Amino acid sequence: MAIEKTSLLKLDIDSIVDDEWISNKARAIVAVCKSFKVTVDNIKICRSRRKGIHFYIHIQPPVEASFANQLQWLLADDPARVAFNQARIESDLAQWNKLFEVAERRLRTIYRHVRT
């Protein structure tokens, strides 16, 4: 059974940076995705449970799990998480893209695509 395509990329970035860096990261995410003909609809973030920031990137069109994992790696996702995700994908695990969050943590939107 094949894993369904996904419209959500997740990044675990283990560093704390100021808002200007986060804004530049959003621009870089949009540019990298665009180079692969993927549109970023929006980007949301929250502080991770222990350290750093989690990014939730909603994209169109949906992409295969392995390609989503590759995009996450290109966008500087935690390398160990990328390796675990790839193992989950190769095992046909539908819930391959895990991030561990504190329950009911609020996400902050840092980018929203404006359709013309």
C-alpha positions in Angstrom: 0.0 0.0 0.0 1.4 3.4 -1.0 1.7 6.3 1.3 -0.6 9.2 0.3 0.8 12.4 -1.1 1.2 15.2 1.3 0.6 18.9 1.3 2.4 19.6 4.6 6.1 19.9 5.1 7.5 20.0 8.7 10.9 21.3 9.8 12.6 20.9 13.1 15.2 23.7 13.4 17.3 23.4 16.5 18.3 27.0 17.0 16.8 30.2 18.4 17.1 33.2 16.1 15.5 36.6 15.9 12.5 37.5 13.8 14.5 38.9 10.9 16.2 35.5 10.5 12.8 33.8 10.6 11.5 36.1 8.0 14.5 35.4 5.7 14.0 31.6 6.4 10.4 32.0 5.1 11.7 33.7 1.9 14.2 30.9 1.4 11.5 28.2 1.9 9.3 29.8 -0.7 12.3 30.1 -3.2 13.4 26.5 -2.8 9.9 25.2 -3.2 9.3 27.4 -6.2 12.5 26.0 -7.8 10.8 22.6 -7.7 7.4 24.0 -9.0 5.8 23.7 -5.6 3.8 26.7 -4.3 3.9 27.6 -0.6 0.4 28.5 0.6 1.4 29.4 4.1 4.1 28.9 6.8 3.3 28.6 10.5 5.8 28.3 13.3 5.9 27.5 17.0 8.7 27.0 19.5 9.7 23.3 19.8 9.2 21.4 23.0 12.9 21.6 24.0 14.7 24.0 21.7 14.4 25.8 18.5 11.5 26.2 16.1 9.1 24.0 14.3 7.9 25.1 10.8 4.7 23.8 9.2 4.7 24.5 5.5 1.5 24.0 3.5 2.2 23.4 -0.2 0.5 22.8 -3.5 0.4 20.5 -5.3 0.6 17.6 -2.9 3.9 15.6 -3.3 5.1 12.0 -2.7 6.4 11.3 0.8 10.0 10.7 -0.3 10.1 14.0 -2.3 8.5 15.8 0.7 11.3 14.4 2.9 13.9 15.5 0.4 12.4 19.0 0.4 12.5 19.0 4.2 16.2 18.0 4.1 16.9 20.8 1.5 15.2 23.3 3.9 17.5 22.2 6.7 15.3 19.9 8.7 17.1 18.0 11.5 19.3 15.4 9.7 18.4 12.6 12.2 14.7 13.3 11.7 15.2 13.1 7.9 16.8 9.7 8.3 14.1 8.4 10.6 11.4 9.8 8.2 13.0 8.0 5.3 13.1 4.7 7.2 9.4 5.2 8.0 8.6 5.9 4.4 10.5 2.8 3.2 8.4 0.8 5.8 5.2 2.3 4.3 4.3 4.0 7.6 1.5 6.4 6.8 2.4 8.7 9.8 6.0 9.1 8.6 6.3 12.9 9.2 6.3 13.3 13.0 7.0 16.4 15.1 6.5 16.2 18.9 4.6 19.2 20.2 3.2 20.4 23.5 -0.6 19.9 23.4 -2.6 22.9 22.3 0.4 25.0 21.4 -0.5 27.9 19.1 1.0 28.3 15.7 1.9 31.7 14.4 1.6 32.4 10.7 4.7 34.0 9.2 3.9 33.7 5.5 0.7 33.6 3.5 0.7 33.3 -0.3 -1.5 36.0 -2.0 -3.1 34.7 -5.1 -3.5 37.2 -7.9 
